[in-house]
Each structure stands twice: as structure tokens, then as C-alpha cells.
């Protein structure tokens, strides 16, 4: 164990003692490289008075690094065996373990209130977890999350990018995001077959002019059929292509562009114009779902 951090041997020994085998269902890939832990903690730019929120602490490798850097750590772990074992690995008095699903936690659970999200997120729920926590925890001022590299690229993409989509725009509602580097598969056990990426974000004031729920409905509708022009993609949401065109013109946006070209502020303008005109509000009756939202 280097500097109190878990290495490959300690991770495997601890897992064996607990009878834990990483499961694909829970997206478990345990981080076992102390240098990567130090890199994550440093990139998160944590302050001594920060309260860190970690999702999926697993065997506690990142938790140990966080506990040494902040005044309190909240660790949310869905696996009851791992949640019960974590306090024995991280013996800090300023650690609170929550045996819970991160997609269901609410702000009133945490005392003191978290100020920074720092986590190696399970690949299969990374985007929903980040968006849920930003919505539920207005005290989160920043974050650094490790996700699948493909997902990291989507989260930080800007308008016009081939990977710009629902995750990109919805994260932009809450925060400014940027890439903080790549993480190789070899630092995990078991070794995943993809690279990971670090995404850093800083919360900002959300755009004004429309409610978040209304804006997110526009975003979902626009990317459910991303290859279509907005006039066509928003037809089901607005109540017909003609009504969609009216809303877009009122918002100052060409009906012939695609959703992948718009900033979050332009989606706000569409939602605001729809409210003024009385159009919009539901996804297409076909039941089409927005792409990219779950990964």
C-alpha cells in the first residue's frame, strides 16, 4: 500500500476477503493504481473545506485519496457488501457511507452538503447519475468524473460535433465542462476493453427564459431524430411541422438546421417561443426516445 492508497495486490486481497467478484451488471471496474488516484484528486482541484461526493466507491481506492484531501466524504454505494465493508478500509471519521442507488438519492440525505462530485462512475449509468445529482444537489459547485472515453467525448462536445447530443446539451445547462485527460484500461481490475476519460465541470447559473423541464423536452425531441431538420424533428413535440416552423422562426432559428448545431441557449429560446405561442410540450406520439441519454 503506497501512501495509504490501495494497489493491485491490496485490491485483490480485499475482494477475496469479502467474497466480492466485480459484476458487469453494476459496472464494477475497481481502480487500483495509486498514481491515477493522485492524478484524479489533483485534477479535481479540491479545497480542504470541500465536501466530496463519491458514487460507486467500490473497494475504497479513490475514497482513501479523497478522505485525505477534504473535510468530509459522502460515498454512495449500491452494493450492500461493499457499502458495509468501506468503513473498515477507510477509517476516517469524516466519511459517511450511503448504501443507496445514486439515481434515487435526494439532497436532504447529505449533511454536510456536498460541494464537489468526484467519482469513477459505472459506465452504464454515468450520464443519468451526473445529471440527477446536479439537479438534486445545487450545492455541487464542481466535479471530476471518470467515465468511458466515448461518453466523456459526448459530455464535453460542442455544437457541430458528430458526438454532440443530449448529454452534451443537458450538462451545458448546469455547468461548463472540459476534458481532463484519458485513463488507460490497465489501471482497473478487471481490465475493461475501452479507455476511460476524465471530465471536469464547474457549475454555472443556468440559462434564463424557460423552465428546465420545458427545455429538456425540446432537447429530447430534437435528438430523437437527429438526422432530420428541426422542422421535422420537433413536429411531434409542437403539434405538426408547420407549428414547429412557427416556433423556430419566433425563436430566431432556421427551421432547416439540425439540433446538433444549437447551443443550450438556443434550445432555451425555442422553449420560450413555444410557451409564448402555446405550442410544444410532448415527445412525438410515435414514442421515439432521445438517443445517447443513457450512455
N, C-alpha and C positions, 0 to 999 in steps of 0.2 A: 504494500500500500504506500504510494508516493504522496507525501504532503497530506496524508489523511484521506486521499482520494482512492477510489476503487480501480484496480487494474483488472486485466483479463482473468488472472488466477482467482482473485477475490470474488469476482462476479460469478464465475462458475462454481466456486466453493459455496457461496451463499445460496445460489439457486439450488444446488444439490441438497443442502441442508434443509431448505424449505420445501423440497419436492416440487419445485417450480420448473416447468418447461415452457419456453416462450410460445405463445399461440398467435397464429395468423389472424384469428378472429378478432383479437384485441389489438392487433397491430403492434405486437411487442417485439422490439429490437433493442436490446439493452446496450447502452453506451458504456464502453469500458476503457476508454483512453483518457488518462489524466490531462494530457496536453490539450485535447479537444474540449474538455470541461473548462480548463482555464481560459481557453480562447472564447468560449461562449459567454462565460461570466464577464470577461473583459469587454467583449463586443456589446454586451447589454448595457454598459455604462451605468452600472448600478451605484447608488449612493448609500452610505452607511445607514441612513434613516429610511431607506426604501423598505416596502413590504412586498416580497416576491410571491407570485402565484405560479406554481408549477403544476402542470397537468400531465398525468402519466409518469410519476417518478420512478416506477418500476422498482428496481433493487436499491435505488438511492444514490447512484453515482453523481448525477447533477445536483441532487438535493444537498449533498455534502459541500459542493462548491458554492452553492447559493447561501447556505447557512453561515458560511464564513464571511460573507460579503454584505449581508443586510441585517436589519434589526428583527425581522420576522419572516418566516416562510410558511405559506399555506400550500400543502401538497394534496392534490385531488387525485385519488386512485380508485379506479372502478373494480380492480381485482381485490377481493377481500383478504386473501392470503398476503398479498404484497402490502396492502394498507396496514394490516396488523403487525407486520414484521418491520416496517420502516422505522419506528421509533427506537428499535434496538440497534439499527445501523447508524442512524443519525440521532445521536443522543443529546441534541441541543434543546434547551428549554424553550427556545423561541421557534419551535416547529409545531405546527398544528396539522394533523393528518385528517383528511376528509375522505371517508370511504363512500364515494359517490360517483355518479356519472356527470362529467363536466358539462354535458349538454343539458343537464337539468338543474344545475346549481343556480341559486339566485343571490343577489348582493347581500341580503340580510344574513347569510350564513357566515360571512367573514368578519372577524374582529381581531386585530385591526384591519382596516380596509386595504386591499391590495393596491399598489401603485405601479407595479411592473409585472408583466407576464413574461416568464422565461421558461421555455419548455421544449422538450423533444417530443413532438406531438405524434400520436399514432397516425400513420399515413391515411387511413381510411376515413378519418373524421376531422382532419386538420382544419379545413376551411370552415365547416359549421361551428367547430369549437371556438375558433378565433372570433368569428362574427357574433356568436352568442355571448361570449364573455365581454366583448366591447359594448354590446347592447346592455348587458346586465350590470356592468361594473363601471360606472362613469369615473370612478377614482383611478382607473388604469390610465397612466399618462404615457406609458411606453411599453415596448415589448421586443423580445427577440425570440423567434420560434424557429425550430429546425423541422423541416418538412421535406417530402420528396422533391427533388430538384425541379421536376416538371411543375409541381404545384407552386413552388417558390417563384418560378418564372411567371406563372399566371398572376400571382398576388402582386407582383411589382410591375407588371406590364402597363404600358400607357396606350392611349387611343391610337389606333392604326396598326398595332402589333397583331401578328397572327394568333397570339395566345391571350390577347386581351379579351376579357369576358366577364361573367357575373362576379367571380371572386375579386377581380381587379377593381371593378367599379364599386362594389359594396364595401370593400376595405377602404377605398378612397373616400367614402362618405365619412368614415370615422377618423382616418389617420393618413399621414404621409408615410409611404413605405419605400424601402430600398433594399437591394440585395446586400447581404453582409458576407458573402462567400459561399464556397462549396465544401461539402464534407464527404470524404471517401467512404465506401462501404466497409472497409477493413476495421473501422473503429467500433463496429457494432457486433453483438452476438445475439442471434445468428446473423451472419453477413447477408444483408439484403442484396438483391440483384439490380439495384438502382443507386445512383448518387443521391445525396441529400443536399439541401440548400438552406442557408440561414437568411431569414427575413427580419429586418429591423423596422420598427414603425414607431412613430411619435403621434400621439393623439392631437387632433386639431378640432377647432369648432366646426360642426357640420355645416354644409351649405344651408342658406335660408331661402324661403319661398314656398316650400311644400313639406308635408309630413314625410317622415322616413318610410312608413308603410306604403304610402302612395308612390313614392319614388321607386321603391324596390319592386313594386308591381310593374312599373314601366320597364325597369331593367330586365326583370324576368321575361316579360313578353317580348322585348326586343331581341334577346339572345336565345329564346326558344326556337327561333327560326333565323339564325344569324346570317344566313346567306341571302335572305330577302331584304329588300329595301324596307325602311321603316314604315312606309305607307302600307305595305303588305303585312309586315311582321306585327304591327300594332293594330291591325284591323279587328281582330277578335277582342282585344282589350278596349278599343274605342267604340266598338259597335258598328264597324264597317270601314272599308278603306277610305271612303270619302270623308268620314268623320275623323279618321286618323290624320288625313292630309290637312284638314282644317286645324286640328290641334297643333300639328307640326309647324304649319305656316304661322300660326299665332305665337308659337314659341320662337320663331325666327330660325327654324331649322328646315333644311331641304327635305322634302318627303322622299327623295331618291337616294339619300345616303343610308348606310347601314349602321346598326347600333355600335359596331366595333370602332366607329370613328368618333363617338361622342365622349365628352368628359362627364364626370358626375354632375357638374353644374348644369350641363345641357339636359341631362335627364331630369334634373330638378325643374328646369324651365318647361319641359313637356308636361310634367305632373301638375305644375302650377297653371299652365294654359288649359289643361283638361278640366281642372276644378272650376276655373272661370267659365268655361264653355258648357260644363255639365256633362262632358264625355268621360269615358275611361273608368277603370276600376276593377276589371276582372281579367283573368287569363282567358285565352281562347277557349271557346266551348269544346274544342277538339280534345282538351285535356293535355295539350302539349306542355311539357315541363322544361324549365330553363336548363340549358346544358351547363356543365362544369361546376355546378353549385356544390357537389358532394366530394370533389376531389381537388 
